[in-house]
Amino acid sequence: MRKIHDFHGGIHPVENKHQSLHTPIRDAGIPAELTLPLSQHIGAPATPLVAVGERVLKGQLVAEATGLVSAALHAPTSGTVTAIEPRPIAHPSGLPAPCLVIASDGEDAWCELPPPCSFETLERPELLARIRAAGIAGMGGAGFPAAVKLGLKPGTQVETLIINGTECEPYITADDILMRERAAQIVRGAQILAHLVAPAETVIGIEDNKPEAIAAMCAAAEGTGIEIAVFPTKYPSGGEKQLIELLTGKQVPSGGLPMDVGVVCQNVGTAAAVADAVEHGRPLISRITTVTGAAVDEPQNFEVLLGTPMSHLLALAGYRAADNPRLVMGGPMMGFTVPDPGVPIVKTTNCILAPSAQELPAPPPAQACIRCGLCAEACPASLLPQQLYWFARGREFEKAEAHNLFDCIECGACSYVCPSNIPLVQYYRAAKAEVLQMRRDAQKAEHSRQRFEARQERLEREEAEKEARRAARKQAAEEKARRAADAGSGEADPVQAAIERAQARKAAQAAGAASEENPLQKLEKTVVTTRERLEKAEAKLAQARSEGADHIAALETGVEKTRAKLAAAEQALQDYQAQQTPAEPAPAGDAAQAAIQKAMAARAAQANKSPLEKARDNLEKLEARLAKSEARLAESRAAGEEEKIVEALASSVERLQEKVAAARAELAAEES
Amino acid sequence: MSGAGLTITGRAAPHSHAGSSVDRIMLQVCLALVPATVFGLYLFGWPALLLWVITCASAVATEALCLLLQDKPLSRLRDSSALLTGWLLALTLPPWAPWWIGAGGAAFAIAVGKQLYGGVGQNIFNPAMLARVALLVSFPVHMTTWVQPDLLSSGAPGPWAALDIVFGGGIPDGVTGPTILGEMKTAQGAGTVSELAAGSFNWLDSLTGSTAGSLGETSELLVLLGGLWLLALRIISWHIPVAMLGTTVLLAAIFHRADPAHYASPLLHLTSGGIMLGAFFIATDYVTSPSSKTGQLIFGAGCAAVLFAIRAWGGFPEGVGFAVLFMNAFTPLLDRYCKPRAYGRNLRGRPTVARTPARKVR
């Protein structure tokens, strides 16, 4: 016998389960119109594969999973697709969402299904593919795609596979009746799941308020090695984290997954759907839904096609709308109010609760918190709900996070016991939403900041490069002037000057070129990095293939994409090279060469000149430069340029004036 | 109810409720006080009844006035928290105290002790104890004039005489007498505490309450009964009372064993004064005590330590009010440092270490 642990807190609300357990599961039939929301699961909405007007057969894939975390959708019956458009759905927001609408033709004609087979004959990836193709999403309420949960990383060892038959929420009996009537199917599903994740042990957990279900499951599990664990009724023992603690004594790390403690958890409904999908190839197109509450005459469980309007089920159960102030999807603890009874049943609809006004009366107005601490005693996550409430109400979100706001599972136990009737969970939900929004905003702001900084850096770099070029030019000019002056005094070496000038120009160019890669280099770099990425991705894919990992498909698309990118980059490089080849000679070296030649020519010319001519030439040149400099100085003074610039210009004018004076004196000496 | 706060609209889960309410909790606490109160009124007669009515009425009237002044709905009176505060204060007053002690004390408790902080749920200190201590410090003579219980004797004042005692002439001579804690204080000075047990201290009388003392505190037994009923209803938890009474017994036992001439026995400590009322009804006040269980244990033990120190070495014979107020000041600190370990986290609040590294959640 397994040791049953306990979890902190919890409550014992009135169960109200017997009302809907008088009759067996009833087939809800085929409604005239089925509305399939494209998002019935956690993750990306499915992508429609059919067009409006197209005829579909029962079980036909009508929308495929988008990406990894998503689930496929199948036609629940045969008929015609009449619309793909936003429709009201059962969602706390009450907003319409994209739906695929099928008008049923009443024939209920099946499409061709994969042949029935026994799971032992199937390989792991094939099993997983069948489950994924069936579009199974967690049927307990959260709707996490089952195949994603079961797709383990290679090398992980699962210690415990837990099949959750707890159903701790009051009123709901969908899992209870499923276990009573289809225990064998659940056990087969559990065996398939165990075959998939190869756990050290498989446990089916059931609360002790379901004796018939327990008996049926025990009988069905006889000899399979699957254990049926029974534990005391307490809400919310069916919460994944709480159930794991109950059955294993381990706690899932905050922010982590059950796999972190070696546990995989699936609902009994999911197990049954898995058995159907693997053994009969049938996709998930129907589920068991409890219709209960004092506002229906015959509370009971239905096997209902996904997409069936809630109103259809309610009518079958004898719904009295006048007695029902609000319709709830789910149970009284975690369910949400449905704005319109026309919304469809989805994969996660385990219950429709139609309470009378006396049954679940509207709460009295909230009073002040008296710090009684009952909420902390009830909290299954061992949080301090009353502190969280103060922080949430005062918008002190940092403190709320420090008090583990995000560990709250929103079970509602705190609100349930609160003597002041404070809607605590609503505060936490609102606070979580605000924090998430703030995080998104912060991320956006951070992104913009990075972009701004990158731009700023680029501008500064460009400015610095310009400055460097300017400085190099200036240095070269000064050098030239000095040489010229020296030449005037007879020691000038125009060749040397020209060489230096050319070198300076080259240096200036190099300073610019360092960061301004030319397009050719850029393209080459792209090709190299893309090739590296492709090689890496291919290696990963090969490894995944050899290990039989479950994300091969994703890797394959990644490799394809990278390959396409590489091809594009190589093409771009070739194009560019084709354009540029004729005009390829290095301009920098050439200019230097030319300057040297020019300087040599000048030297040769000067060598032929008399000293008088030389002195006169020199003076003329200097005077021209002086005039230019003076003009530039006047201009910048007039334009009111920076003082530094004006000063610099003034000093260069002064220097030139001195040089002119010297040259004049020299000329005078020559002439005499 | 600041405008900047998070506002919540609409109806969402959970849709069901346990049915508990603040109104009911407060009324149940009042009900738990009934046995001790009835006994006290029977013991001390008409003047005590008048004082009790005046104190409770003053508390409710002050609350109503404060609500009116703040434009808050008068329907909040329904939570009975003001009645409870007035009631608790009345039980700790000398039974024949003049009317203005009760009326003024209750007004102070509600206006200064509670509404000034923002009303129910917001005060740091227990309002009733704040008022009692303020009265004790301001009017030491009136607050320490005790009458000997005069069960059904011919000398008991009738309704008219009671009016005169409460509203006019004060207490006639010859009916006053010391409390056992007062006698103990005197005996401590003389080193004759051990003789008390042989003389005026009768533990059975002290437990049942036919002794001099505050209006509703004398019968520790009936107060205890009310407290146990609250425990059974799960309105209070055992942590504060057990920590407070247990620590008192422990400290008294240690000192009594070491020096019986100066320190009274645990029995005397447990059966005298306001310790039971304090342990079950005052220290357990939701608003001013810690919410974590560890915090409550420390809080209760702290109350007892201060209480024992005052009784053993302080200037006042009794110290429940001071002790509770002293520990009230530590409540925010205790709540801060006695957080429970959250699911999936270690004691320092970090996520527990995963067996395999947690997948990165973006």
Boltz contact constraints between the chains, C-beta under 6 A:
constraints:
  - contact:
      token1: [A, 13]
      token2: [B, 16]
      max_distance: 6.0
  - contact:
      token1: [A, 251]
      token2: [B, 343]
      max_distance: 6.0
  - contact:
      token1: [A, 251]
      token2: [B, 344]
      max_distance: 6.0
  - contact:
      token1: [A, 252]
      token2: [B, 344]
      max_distance: 6.0
  - contact:
      token1: [A, 253]
      token2: [B, 344]
      max_distance: 6.0
  - contact:
      token1: [A, 253]
      token2: [B, 351]
      max_distance: 6.0
  - contact:
      token1: [A, 253]
      token2: [B, 352]
      max_distance: 6.0
  - contact:
      token1: [A, 253]
      token2: [B, 354]
      max_distance: 6.0
  - contact:
      token1: [A, 254]
      token2: [B, 344]
      max_distance: 6.0
  - contact:
      token1: [A, 254]
      token2: [B, 345]
      max_distance: 6.0
  - contact:
      token1: [A, 254]
      token2: [B, 351]
      max_distance: 6.0
  - contact:
      token1: [A, 255]
      token2: [B, 351]
      max_distance: 6.0
  - contact:
      token1: [A, 256]
      token2: [B, 354]
      max_distance: 6.0
  - contact:
      token1: [A, 256]
      token2: [B, 358]
      max_distance: 6.0
  - contact:
      token1: [A, 260]
      token2: [B, 354]
      max_distance: 6.0
  - contact:
      token1: [A, 260]
      token2: [B, 355]
      max_distance: 6.0
  - contact:
      token1: [A, 260]
      token2: [B, 358]
      max_distance: 6.0
  - contact:
      token1: [A, 261]
      token2: [B, 355]
      max_distance: 6.0
  - contact:
      token1: [A, 262]
      token2: [B, 355]
      max_distance: 6.0
  - contact:
      token1: [A, 328]
      token2: [B, 15]
      max_distance: 6.0
  - contact:
      token1: [A, 332]
      token2: [B, 15]
      max_distance: 6.0
  - contact:
      token1: [A, 332]
      token2: [B, 16]
      max_distance: 6.0
  - contact:
      token1: [A, 333]
      token2: [B, 14]
      max_distance: 6.0
  - contact:
      token1: [A, 334]
      token2: [B, 13]
      max_distance: 6.0
  - contact:
      token1: [A, 335]
      token2: [B, 13]
      max_distance: 6.0
  - contact:
      token1: [A, 337]
      token2: [B, 11]
      max_distance: 6.0
  - contact:
      token1: [A, 360]
      token2: [B, 15]
      max_distance: 6.0
  - contact:
      token1: [A, 360]
      token2: [B, 16]
      max_distance: 6.0
  - contact:
      token1: [A, 367]
      token2: [B, 22]
      max_distance: 6.0
  - contact:
      token1: [A, 368]
      token2: [B, 120]
      max_distance: 6.0
  - contact:
      token1: [A, 368]
      token2: [B, 121]
      max_distance: 6.0
  - contact:
      token1: [A, 369]
      token2: [B, 121]
      max_distance: 6.0
  - contact:
      token1: [A, 370]
      token2: [B, 22]
      max_distance: 6.0
  - contact:
      token1: [A, 370]
      token2: [B, 121]
      max_distance: 6.0
  - contact:
      token1: [A, 370]
      token2: [B, 286]
      max_distance: 6.0
  - contact:
      token1: [A, 370]
      token2: [B, 287]
      max_distance: 6.0
  - contact:
      token1: [A, 371]
      token2: [B, 286]
      max_distance: 6.0
  - contact:
      token1: [A, 371]
      token2: [B, 287]
      max_distance: 6.0
  - contact:
      token1: [A, 371]
      token2: [B, 291]
      max_distance: 6.0
  - contact:
      token1: [A, 372]
      token2: [B, 286]
      max_distance: 6.0
  - contact:
      token1: [A, 373]
      token2: [B, 291]
      max_distance: 6.0
  - contact:
      token1: [A, 376]
      token2: [B, 291]
      max_distance: 6.0
  - contact:
      token1: [A, 381]
      token2: [B, 342]
      max_distance: 6.0
  - contact:
      token1: [A, 381]
      token2: [B, 343]
      max_distance: 6.0
  - contact:
      token1: [A, 382]
      token2: [B, 340]
      max_distance: 6.0
  - contact:
      token1: [A, 382]
      token2: [B, 342]
      max_distance: 6.0
  - contact:
      token1: [A, 382]
      token2: [B, 343]
      max_distance: 6.0
  - contact:
      token1: [A, 383]
      token2: [B, 342]
      max_distance: 6.0
  - contact:
      token1: [A, 392]
      token2: [B, 6]
      max_distance: 6.0
  - contact:
      token1: [A, 393]
      token2: [B, 5]
      max_distance: 6.0
  - contact:
      token1: [A, 393]
      token2: [B, 6]
      max_distance: 6.0
  - contact:
      token1: [A, 395]
      token2: [B, 6]
      max_distance: 6.0
  - contact:
      token1: [A, 404]
      token2: [B, 342]
      max_distance: 6.0
  - contact:
      token1: [A, 407]
      token2: [B, 342]
      max_distance: 6.0
  - contact:
      token1: [A, 412]
      token2: [B, 13]
      max_distance: 6.0
  - contact:
      token1: [A, 412]
      token2: [B, 14]
      max_distance: 6.0
  - contact:
      token1: [A, 415]
      token2: [B, 14]
      max_distance: 6.0
  - contact:
      token1: [A, 416]
      token2: [B, 14]
      max_distance: 6.0
  - contact:
      token1: [A, 416]
      token2: [B, 17]
      max_distance: 6.0
  - contact:
      token1: [A, 416]
      token2: [B, 18]
      max_distance: 6.0
  - contact:
      token1: [A, 417]
      token2: [B, 18]
      max_distance: 6.0
  - contact:
      token1: [A, 419]
      token2: [B, 20]
      max_distance: 6.0
  - contact:
      token1: [A, 419]
      token2: [B, 21]
      max_distance: 6.0
  - contact:
      token1: [A, 419]
      token2: [B, 22]
      max_distance: 6.0
  - contact:
      token1: [A, 419]
      token2: [B, 25]
      max_distance: 6.0
  - contact:
      token1: [A, 420]
      token2: [B, 22]
      max_distance: 6.0
  - contact:
      token1: [A, 423]
      token2: [B, 8]
      max_distance: 6.0
  - contact:
      token1: [A, 426]
      token2: [B, 8]
      max_distance: 6.0
  - contact:
      token1: [A, 426]
      token2: [B, 12]
      max_distance: 6.0
  - contact:
      token1: [A, 430]
      token2: [B, 6]
      max_distance: 6.0
